[in-house]
Structure formats: structure tokens, C-alpha cells
Amino acid sequence: MAMYKDILRVMWRVLTLSGILLFISCENGVEEASSSYVSFEIANSQDWNEVTKGQELNNVTLRSSGFGVLAYYTEDDDWSQAAFATPNFMNNTRVTSSNSGKSWQYAPLKYWPHNQKDKVTFFAYAPYNGNLAGGDVSGSKVDFEIAQDVDNQKDISWSNSSTMNLNKNVNAVNFTFRHALARIGFAVKASADAVSPLREEITMTIKKVTIGYGAGATGGFYTSGTLDLNNTTNTPAWSSISGSTSFSLDPANFVGNSSSGFALTSENSSETQRLNRDDAYIMVLPQDFSSNGFRLFVEYEVSLLSKNQSVDYHTYTNRGFADVKLNLEANKTYIIYINTDLKSISIDDISITQWDEDGGSVVIPGIVPEI
């Protein structure tokens, strides 16, 4: 029987690579192997359709970019006993939807092992990255790098559901995604008394916002790390964290998209206003700045108009800064509130919220392979 079992294992490894049905000789007859294909669902959901961040995980970007699945066939061993160097069942398989999320597809189609004792372990991340197959996947770990240019930054999420040691009796493989990064945004307002008695109008135009470390704000934030998908907790398992960089937002990232910058005046800017666009949060790896802090620099231009309005604007540029002490945790949004009297800059408040109301899960109705 041991030799018989070994033969079946070899046959399964070879035939499942082509996604075809496996037929097994059993006693004097022929028994068809499991014809159930592997399908996926994502549970504990909320509606992500209103999320507008272009690079983050939401229903719109997930449909087109898809998510990646790593799956490991371990025969009758548990995952903990037979961790593989590379995925041998699904090696970074891309799962997408072409019909607005009504169904989801992947190829080649995979079928559950016939033997009920044989197990497959699944891990998933999003959005899909075609460069992860092979060399960039070690065990269940995925390498990730933060782009310095905010316009090129990508979100990364991982599934924290228990999808280990599954067999053909499961209805579907359930994934729940959580954000593995933190994101930082900014809001600004002018003080109500920010009016000069000698001037009719004061205008402050924010030109650039930079977060970094030290006097020059040239570094301080991590640039890369390795995310372990073998993780059923709500906290991402990052390792091999390295690098040091700063991040900046400029007028192209500001609300209003004015090439001159974000303008505040003493007449109409006493209400708090969002500075960054919804698709221009700064994505960062989790990092603890609660002790040493990081520095926020705001470059701005101030224009003064005399009361008789016969004198041209007097304009000068300046740069203000404030030190911010925060423990930047994954799956959270940090909004830093910048206050100004239209002559100087200060930090008024910092709000910290869950990235998403329910902690970051998203629903997918179910993956229906195109057969």
C-alpha cells in the first residue's frame, strides 16, 4: 500500500500541473477523481466601491489588477510539517473579474486532490504582482518595496483567513484581506484671527509637504520589507525591513490640482480643508516614531496686498516644520492637521482611524472559473 500511495502522489503532482481530471485505478474498476475545481470567496465584507484611492485595494482596482494566490499541495501532511520553498499547486496565480465583480476567473483551472486526506494550503495577497512568481517568493513570503514617488506607490494587502490544510470537502477557499501598510494624509486651516490690520488680504500658498527625519528630512522612512502571508493574525508579519527615505507631496497631489499650489486666505480659509487628494495619500511601511519622531516640512509662499490696492503684492517664501511622534501601524489612516496664521505653520492635531470601518475586509461574490 505504501508503494501504491507513492505512485498516486507522483501521478497527482504531474497531472495537476495541466489542470486535467485524474483517473485512478481502484481494485478491478476505474474510479473518477474529484471533479470539484478550486474556487475562492472573500468573507467578512464591506462595500469598497466608494474608496477612490487609485492604487489601493478596492473593488474597482481588484477587478482589473486582481489578487495573487500561492497554493501548496502537501499530500497528507500538515502545512507546518511540509513548508515548501516555492508554491507547487498555484504559483502566483492571478484572479480577476471581467464583469464588474459578478464572477471571478483564473487559469489554469485547478482541481482538488481526490484523496480526502490530501491537503492544500492557500495564501493570497493583493493587488497582483506578476514579478512575484518564482524568485521573489520564498516559502510564503513576498518581497515589497515602497515607491518614493507618491504617484507610483502601491497598496499591499494580505489574507489573514485560516486557509491551511484544506481538502476537497470545503465549499470554497475563503480569503479576508487587510492592509499591510499605513497611510498619511494632511488637512489645513487658517486661524480665525489671521488678519493683518495693515493689509486687506493675506494669501498663503502651500507649495510642498515633506515628511522625513532630521534637519534636512532626507530619510527616515523604510523603503522595503518582506511580508509573510503565513499569518492568521490581524497584524501583518513584516521582516527584513530596510532603507531610509523621505516622502513629499507637491501641487500635483493637492486638492484642486493647481500648478501654483494650495491657496489659503484670511477671507475664506478658517474651515479645515483636506490638502491631499483622495488618491494621493502617502503609503508607508509600519514604523514606530513615537520616541524619536519624524519631521514635517511645509514649504509655502505668502503674498500681502496693501489696503489701497495700488501697491503690488509683497511676496516671500518660507519653510516651516514640526516634529511628529507617532507609532505608524498597518491598516490605519493618519491625518495630520496643519494650522497657520498665514505667517507661520504649526501642527494643530492628528487623527488616527482604521483605514476602513470594519478593519479592512472586502467581499468578492465568488470565483467562477471560465470553463
WOLIN-V322840 format. One record per pair of residues at least 12 apart in sequence whose ideal C-beta (glycine too) atoms are under 6 Angstrom apart, sorted by the first residue. I is the first residue (numbers start at 1). J is the second residue. D is the distance in whole Angstrom. If there is no record, write none. Layout:
BEGIN
i	j	d
I	J	D
I	J	D
END
This chain:
BEGIN
i	j	d
9	75	6
12	113	6
19	108	4
19	109	5
19	110	6
33	114	3
34	112	5
34	114	5
34	168	5
36	112	5
36	168	6
37	109	5
37	111	5
37	369	6
38	110	5
39	172	5
39	367	5
40	172	6
40	173	5
40	367	4
41	172	4
41	174	5
41	366	5
42	175	5
42	362	6
42	363	6
42	364	4
43	174	5
43	176	6
44	176	5
44	361	4
45	361	6
45	363	3
46	358	5
48	362	5
52	278	4
53	278	6
53	279	5
54	279	4
55	153	6
55	154	5
55	155	6
56	155	4
57	126	5
57	155	5
57	157	5
59	101	6
63	97	4
63	101	6
65	127	4
65	128	5
66	94	5
66	95	5
66	96	4
66	128	4
67	95	5
67	124	6
67	126	4
67	128	6
68	92	5
68	125	5
68	128	5
69	90	5
69	93	5
69	124	5
70	87	4
70	123	5
71	87	6
71	89	4
71	90	4
71	120	6
71	122	5
72	84	5
72	87	6
72	88	6
72	89	6
72	121	5
73	88	6
73	89	4
73	120	5
74	119	5
75	118	6
76	117	4
76	118	6
78	165	5
79	121	4
79	164	5
79	165	6
83	139	6
89	120	6
91	133	5
92	132	5
92	133	4
93	106	5
94	128	5
95	367	6
103	368	4
104	364	6
104	367	4
105	369	6
105	370	5
109	369	5
112	168	3
116	167	6
119	165	4
119	167	6
120	166	6
121	164	4
122	163	4
122	173	5
123	140	5
123	229	4
124	159	4
124	175	5
125	142	6
125	158	5
125	229	6
126	157	5
126	177	6
140	228	6
140	229	5
140	230	4
141	226	5
141	228	5
142	227	5
143	226	5
144	156	5
144	227	6
145	224	4
146	223	5
148	245	5
150	253	6
150	280	6
150	282	6
153	283	4
156	180	5
157	177	4
157	178	6
157	179	5
158	180	6
158	229	5
159	175	4
159	176	6
159	177	6
160	176	6
160	178	6
160	232	6
161	174	5
161	175	5
161	176	5
162	232	5
176	361	5
177	362	6
178	331	6
178	360	4
179	331	4
179	355	5
179	360	5
180	227	6
180	236	4
180	330	5
181	283	5
182	284	5
182	286	6
182	328	4
182	330	6
182	332	5
183	281	4
183	283	5
183	333	5
184	282	4
184	334	5
185	276	5
185	281	5
185	335	5
186	209	6
186	275	4
186	276	5
186	336	5
187	272	5
187	274	5
187	275	6
187	335	6
187	337	5
188	273	6
188	275	5
188	338	4
189	272	4
190	264	5
190	269	4
190	270	6
190	340	6
190	342	6
191	341	5
192	270	5
194	266	5
194	341	4
194	342	4
195	266	5
199	304	5
200	305	6
200	307	5
201	305	5
202	266	5
202	304	6
202	342	4
203	263	6
203	265	5
203	303	5
204	264	5
204	300	5
204	302	5
204	340	6
204	342	5
205	261	4
205	263	5
205	301	5
206	261	5
206	262	4
206	300	5
207	261	5
207	299	5
207	300	6
208	248	6
208	250	5
208	299	4
209	249	5
209	298	6
210	246	6
210	248	4
210	297	4
211	247	6
211	294	6
211	296	6
212	246	3
213	294	5
217	246	5
217	295	5
217	297	5
218	246	6
219	244	4
219	245	6
220	244	6
220	294	5
221	245	5
221	284	6
222	241	5
222	243	5
222	285	4
222	287	6
223	243	3
223	245	5
224	242	6
224	243	5
225	238	5
225	240	6
225	241	4
225	285	6
226	239	5
226	240	4
236	330	5
247	282	5
249	276	6
253	276	6
253	280	4
254	275	6
255	274	6
255	277	6
262	275	6
266	342	6
284	328	6
286	328	6
286	329	6
286	330	5
287	328	5
288	327	5
289	325	6
289	326	5
290	325	5
290	327	4
293	323	5
293	324	6
293	325	4
294	324	6
295	321	5
295	323	6
296	322	5
296	324	5
297	319	6
297	321	5
298	320	5
298	345	5
299	319	5
301	317	5
302	316	6
303	315	5
320	344	6
320	345	3
322	347	4
331	355	5
331	360	5
332	352	6
332	355	6
333	353	5
333	355	5
334	352	6
335	351	5
336	350	5
337	349	4
END
